[in-house]
Amino acid sequence: MNKIWLLLLFIFSFTNVYSQYWSVTELSPMPEAISNNAVVEATVNGDMHVFSFSGIDSTKIWSGISNKSFRYNVSTDTWDTIAPLPDSQTKIAAGASNVKNKIYIIGGYTVLSSGSEISSNKVHVYDPDSNQYLADGAAIPLAIDDHVQAVWRDSLIYVITGWSNTSNRVNVQIYNPALDTWAAGTQVPNNNIYKSFGASGLIKGDTIYYYGGASMAGAFNVQNQLRMGIIDPADPTQITWSNPLNFAGEPGYRCAATFGSNDAMYWIGGSKITYNYNGIAYNGSGGVPPADRSLFAPAGNINGWFTQGLILPMDLRGIAEIDNSFGVKRIIAGGMEAGQTVSRKTLLLEEQFTPGFDEISYQSIFVYPNPVKAILYLDLPILSTDNTIISIYNSEGRVVQNKVINNSSLNVSELNSGIYFIRINSDDKYFRAGFIK
């Protein structure tokens, strides 16, 4: 995709939606450092809580894997310990989903002292209100770990692809908590683009979206595809898979997927290199760093992804959606930080906005040269120079410059390379333009 097309996509997205990004606040730490833990939200007698199930501790070895579980009270900013998962085998890479305020912890894998890995077929059921595990649900037909897990209409849990003992699988396994039954969904295409472990996804309306992960090719090569499948509401086992979208330079492994306001989608944290449970790359390059970013897809424009640089962990197996009102709030608990350090951190992500420009009537202006290195010229009408204010926004929607201008040129030499948007206000007239530095 060339730079001009990127600029056009940016202008379209920026002028038709709010530009959205995250602020991050550190909350009270978890009782212990934990990573590869299944994280989800639920209420306890009406109060929002965050739950963490199983994971690996700071030793990052097989014996450091446990079924320890914790809960966090959002209103009091406090953690406590709950009973461990009721399984004789410890596990990592499970998924946790909330359906009608019951939590379903599905799959995962055990690591033996020999280094062998065994996928789990367990479905653990936890009742937040009583703080008790109920009887396990029906066993997963195909034991699975590192899978995509997402909920459709607060009724069905979709378990999509993932690793089962020896390889990635095409299976889509659909669990009905009300009936405690499993059904087989339309399989993902049998290739190294759709089959994946360590991918993450969500269901928006009747469409499945999942992104990133590790393929069977090479040294478990990292994936950069967004795959989409449309669920037939009349028969939710029927899924129409479409051609994936590729995002060059932005692969992702063990990210957290979540919704935002304005029907946006985010993939948060993770890494750009695949690795084993100890944080060491499969490709032999050593310890893997976090990607330190959030990927943002505006509503109705999945081709127009934006990247926000943020210090965020990798090795995530879920994110808690604690507030879905406009300006959503999310919590990440644990994970793996720089240097493959297992984290105790509890991070609050709050959605922020730079207003889009569709609420005001703007005139487009011509700017040149474009791309520009230093001086950008603005083809403006004669304006009152005492009241002409220019704001420059970056691709994350943040203001990087605010100034009063007194001529038709602008020095942008201090800006980093990237795509920018200009908003000009003069005597109640508004102008806009985009440029590439």
C-alpha positions in Angstrom: 0.0 0.0 0.0 1.6 3.3 -1.0 1.9 6.4 1.2 -0.7 8.4 -0.6 -3.3 5.6 -0.3 -2.4 5.4 3.4 -3.0 9.2 3.7 -6.4 8.9 2.0 -7.4 6.1 4.4 -6.3 8.2 7.3 -8.2 11.3 6.3 -11.3 9.2 5.6 -11.1 7.5 9.0 -10.2 10.7 10.9 -12.9 12.9 9.4 -15.7 10.4 9.8 -15.1 8.9 13.3 -13.6 9.9 16.6 -9.9 9.1 16.7 -9.5 6.7 19.6 -6.6 5.7 21.8 -5.8 4.4 25.2 -4.5 6.0 28.4 -2.9 3.5 30.8 -3.0 3.6 34.6 -1.3 1.1 37.0 -3.6 -0.2 39.7 -2.9 -2.4 42.7 -0.7 -5.3 41.8 -1.8 -9.0 41.6 -0.9 -11.2 44.6 1.7 -12.9 42.5 3.4 -12.4 39.2 1.6 -14.5 36.6 1.6 -14.9 32.8 -0.3 -16.9 30.2 -3.3 -16.6 32.5 -6.9 -16.7 31.4 -8.5 -13.3 32.2 -12.1 -12.3 32.1 -14.6 -10.0 33.9 -17.8 -10.9 35.8 -19.9 -9.3 38.6 -20.1 -10.5 42.2 -23.5 -9.6 43.6 -23.6 -6.7 41.1 -20.1 -5.4 41.6 -17.6 -5.7 38.8 -14.6 -8.0 39.3 -11.7 -9.2 37.2 -10.7 -12.9 37.3 -7.4 -14.6 36.5 -7.2 -18.4 36.2 -4.0 -20.5 36.1 -0.7 -19.4 34.5 3.1 -19.5 34.9 5.1 -17.8 37.5 8.4 -15.9 37.3 10.5 -19.1 37.1 9.1 -19.6 33.6 9.8 -23.4 33.9 7.4 -26.3 33.8 7.1 -26.5 37.6 6.2 -22.9 37.8 2.9 -23.6 36.0 -0.1 -23.6 38.4 -3.8 -23.5 38.7 -3.7 -20.6 41.1 -6.6 -18.2 40.6 -7.3 -14.6 41.7 -10.0 -12.0 41.6 -9.9 -8.2 41.6 -12.6 -5.9 43.0 -12.8 -2.9 40.6 -14.5 -0.6 43.1 -12.0 -1.2 46.0 -8.9 -1.7 43.9 -8.0 -4.9 45.8 -7.1 -8.5 44.9 -7.7 -11.7 46.7 -7.0 -15.3 46.1 -9.7 -17.8 45.1 -9.6 -21.5 44.9 -7.4 -22.9 42.1 -8.8 -24.5 39.0 -10.2 -28.0 40.0 -7.8 -30.0 37.8 -5.1 -32.5 38.7 -3.0 -31.1 35.9 -1.7 -27.6 35.9 -2.2 -25.5 32.8 -1.4 -22.4 30.8 -2.9 -21.1 27.5 -6.5 -21.7 28.6 -9.3 -19.3 27.6 -12.0 -17.8 29.9 -15.4 -16.5 28.8 -18.4 -15.0 30.6 -21.9 -16.2 29.6 -24.8 -15.0 31.7 -22.3 -14.2 34.5 -20.9 -17.7 34.7 -17.2 -18.1 33.8 -16.2 -21.0 31.5 -12.4 -21.8 31.5 -11.7 -23.9 28.5 -8.7 -25.9 27.3 -5.1 -25.0 27.9 -2.0 -27.3 28.2 0.1 -29.1 30.7 3.9 -29.2 30.6 5.6 -32.3 32.0 9.0 -32.4 33.6 10.2 -34.1 30.4 9.1 -31.1 28.4 6.2 -32.9 26.8 3.0 -30.8 26.4 -0.5 -32.2 26.7 -3.5 -30.3 25.6 -6.6 -30.2 27.9 -10.2 -31.2 27.1 -11.5 -29.7 30.3 -14.3 -27.1 30.7 -14.3 -25.6 34.2 -17.3 -23.6 35.4 -17.0 -20.9 38.0 -19.9 -19.1 39.7 -18.7 -15.6 40.7 -21.6 -14.9 43.1 -21.0 -18.0 45.2 -17.2 -18.0 44.6 -17.4 -21.7 43.8 -16.6 -24.0 41.0 -19.5 -25.9 39.7 -19.3 -29.3 38.1 -17.1 -29.4 35.0 -18.9 -29.0 31.7 -18.9 -31.6 28.9 -15.4 -32.4 27.7 -14.1 -30.6 24.6 -14.4 -33.0 21.7 -10.8 -32.1 20.6 -8.4 -31.1 23.4 -7.1 -27.7 22.6 -4.9 -24.9 23.8 -3.8 -21.4 22.7 -7.0 -21.2 20.8 -9.3 -18.2 19.9 -12.2 -18.1 22.3 -15.1 -15.7 21.8 -18.8 -15.4 22.8 -21.7 -15.0 20.4 -24.9 -13.3 21.7 -24.2 -14.1 25.3 -25.1 -17.7 24.5 -22.5 -19.7 22.6 -18.7 -20.0 23.1 -16.7 -20.4 19.9 -13.4 -22.2 20.2 -11.6 -21.5 17.0 -8.5 -23.3 15.7 -5.6 -23.6 18.2 -3.0 -26.3 19.0 -3.9 -29.9 19.9 -0.9 -31.9 21.2 1.0 -32.1 17.9 -0.2 -29.5 15.5 -2.6 -26.6 14.7 -6.1 -27.6 14.0 -8.9 -26.5 11.6 -11.6 -27.2 14.1 -14.3 -24.8 15.2 -15.9 -26.2 18.4 -19.0 -24.5 19.7 -20.1 -24.9 23.3 -23.6 -24.2 24.5 -23.5 -23.6 28.3 -27.3 -23.8 28.7 -27.4 -27.3 27.3 -23.8 -28.3 28.2 -23.3 -29.6 24.7 -20.7 -29.2 21.9 -21.3 -28.8 18.2 -18.9 -28.7 15.3 -18.8 -25.5 13.3 -17.6 -25.0 9.8 -13.8 -25.6 9.9 -11.4 -22.8 9.1 -9.6 -23.3 5.7 -6.9 -26.0 6.0 -3.8 -23.8 5.4 -1.1 -22.0 7.4 -2.9 -18.7 7.2 -6.1 -19.8 9.0 -4.8 -22.5 11.3 -3.1 -20.9 14.2 -2.1 -21.0 17.9 -1.7 -17.9 19.9 -4.1 -15.9 17.8 -6.9 -13.8 19.5 -10.3 -12.7 18.4 -13.8 -11.5 19.0 -17.3 -11.8 17.6 -18.9 -8.5 16.5 -22.5 -9.0 15.6 -22.5 -12.2 13.6 -18.9 -11.9 12.3 -15.9 -13.6 13.8 -12.6 -11.7 13.6 -9.3 -13.2 14.7 -5.8 -11.9 14.2 -2.2 -13.0 14.4 -0.8 -16.1 16.0 1.7 -18.8 15.0 1.6 -21.0 12.0 3.1 -24.5 11.4 5.4 -23.0 8.7 9.1 -22.5 9.5 9.9 -22.0 13.2 6.2 -21.4 14.0 6.3 -18.3 11.9 4.3 -15.3 13.3 1.1 -14.4 11.4 -0.2 -10.9 10.4 -3.6 -11.8 9.0 -7.0 -10.8 10.1 -9.4 -13.6 9.3 -13.2 -13.2 9.2 -16.1 -15.6 9.3 -19.8 -14.8 9.1 -22.1 -16.9 11.4 -25.5 -17.9 10.1 -27.9 -16.9 12.9 -30.4 -19.5 11.7 -27.7 -22.2 12.1 -24.8 -20.9 14.2 -22.7 -23.9 13.2 -22.5 -22.6 9.7 -19.7 -20.1 9.1 -18.7 -18.5 5.9 -15.0 -17.8 5.9 -13.8 -15.0 3.7 -10.3 -14.0 2.3 -8.0 -12.7 5.1 -6.5 -9.2 5.2 -2.7 -8.9 5.6 -1.1 -6.2 7.7 2.5 -6.0 6.6 4.9 -5.2 9.4 2.3 -5.7 12.1 2.2 -9.4 13.1 0.9 -10.3 16.5 1.2 -13.2 18.9 -0.7 -13.6 22.2 -2.4 -10.2 22.0 -5.6 -9.4 23.7 -8.7 -8.6 21.5 -11.5 -6.3 22.6 -14.2 -3.9 21.4 -14.1 -0.2 21.7 -16.6 2.6 21.4 -18.0 3.5 18.0 -17.9 -0.3 17.1 -14.1 -0.2 16.9 -11.9 -3.2 17.5 -8.5 -3.4 19.2 -5.7 -5.9 19.5 -3.6 -5.0 22.5 -0.1 -5.9 23.6 1.4 -9.2 22.5 4.7 -9.7 20.5 5.8 -9.7 16.9 7.8 -12.9 17.3 6.5 -16.3 18.4 8.0 -17.9 21.5 7.7 -20.8 23.9 6.1 -20.5 27.4 9.4 -19.2 28.7 9.5 -16.2 26.4 12.3 -17.6 24.3 11.8 -17.3 20.5 11.1 -20.5 18.5 13.3 -19.2 15.8 16.4 -19.3 18.0 16.9 -15.5 18.2 16.7 -15.5 22.1 14.4 -13.6 24.4 11.4 -12.0 22.8 10.4 -8.4 23.5 6.8 -7.1 23.7 5.5 -5.3 20.7 4.5 -2.3 22.9 1.5 -1.3 20.9 -2.2 -1.3 20.4 -3.7 -1.9 17.0 -7.0 -0.1 16.3 -9.5 -0.8 13.5 -12.2 1.9 13.2 -15.8 0.9 12.7 -16.5 0.0 9.1 -12.9 0.4 8.0 -10.9 -2.8 8.8 -8.5 -1.9 6.1 -7.5 1.3 7.9 -5.7 0.1 11.0 -3.8 2.5 13.2 -1.0 1.8 15.7 -0.6 3.4 19.1 2.7 2.9 20.8 2.2 1.9 24.4 4.3 0.0 27.0 2.1 -3.2 27.3 2.9 -6.8 28.2 2.8 -9.8 25.9 1.7 -13.4 26.7 -1.9 -12.3 27.2 -4.8 -14.8 27.3 -7.7 -12.3 27.7 -8.7 -8.9 28.8 -11.4 -7.8 31.2 -14.1 -5.6 29.7 -15.1 -3.8 32.9 -17.1 -0.9 31.4 -18.7 -0.9 27.9 -20.2 2.6 28.1 -18.8 5.3 25.7 -15.1 5.5 26.4 -14.7 1.9 27.4 -12.5 0.7 30.2 -10.4 -2.5 30.1 -8.1 -4.3 32.5 -5.0 -6.3 31.7 -3.7 -8.5 34.6 -0.2 -10.1 34.5 1.5 -11.1 31.3 5.2 -10.8 30.3 7.1 -7.5 30.2 10.5 -6.5 28.6 13.2 -9.0 29.4 10.6 -11.7 29.6 9.8 -10.6 33.1 6.6 -12.1 34.4 4.3 -9.3 35.6 2.2 -8.6 38.7 0.9 -5.4 37.2 -2.8 -4.6 36.9 -3.2 -2.1 34.0 -6.4 0.0 33.5 -6.9 1.0 29.9 -9.3 3.9 29.3 -10.4 4.9 25.9 -9.7 8.5 25.0 -10.9 10.6 22.1 -9.8 13.3 19.8 -13.1 14.5 18.2 -13.5 13.8 14.5 -14.3 16.6 12.2 -17.7 15.6 10.8 -19.5 17.7 13.4 -18.3 20.9 11.7 -18.4 22.0 8.1 -14.8 21.9 6.8 -13.3 23.1 3.6 -10.5 21.0 2.2 -7.3 22.9 1.2 -4.3 22.0 -0.9 -0.9 21.6 0.8 2.5 21.1 -0.9 5.0 19.6 -1.2 3.4 16.4 0.0 5.3 14.4 1.2 7.2 17.2 2.9 10.6 17.4 4.7 10.6 20.8 6.3 8.3 23.7 5.0 4.7 22.9 4.2 2.8 25.5 2.1 -0.9 26.0 2.7 -3.1 27.1 -0.2 -5.3 29.3 2.1 -7.7 32.2 1.3 -6.9 35.5 2.9 -7.4 35.1 6.6 -7.3 37.2 9.7 -3.8 36.3 10.9 -4.6 37.4 14.5 -7.2 34.6 14.8 -5.9 31.8 12.7 -5.1 28.7 14.8 -3.6 25.5 13.3 -3.7 22.1 15.0 -1.6 19.1 13.8 -2.8 15.6 14.7 -0.8 12.4 14.4 -2.2 9.1 13.2 -3.3 8.3 16.7 -5.4 11.4 16.9 -3.2 13.2 19.3 -2.4 16.9 18.9 1.4 17.3 18.3 1.4 21.0 17.5 -1.0 24.0 18.3 0.0 27.4 17.1 -1.2 30.7 15.7 0.0 31.2 12.1 0.7 34.5 10.4 1.6 33.3 6.9 0.8 30.5 4.5 3.7 28.2 5.4 4.3 25.8 8.3 7.6 24.4 9.5 7.2 20.7 10.2 10.9 19.8 10.3 10.7 18.7 13.9 7.9 16.2 13.4 8.7 12.5 13.2 8.1 10.6 10.0 4.5 9.7 9.6 1.0 10.7 8.5 -0.6 13.9 9.9 -3.8 15.8 9.7 -4.2 19.6 9.9 -7.2 21.5 11.3 -7.3 25.3 10.8 -9.7 27.6 12.5 -9.9 31.3 11.4 -12.8 33.6 12.1 -15.3 30.8 12.4 -14.1 29.2 9.2 -12.7 25.7 9.3 -10.2 24.0 6.9 -8.5 20.6 6.8 -5.8 18.8 5.0 -3.5 15.8 5.4 0.2 15.4 4.7 3.0 12.9 5.0 6.3 13.7 6.7 
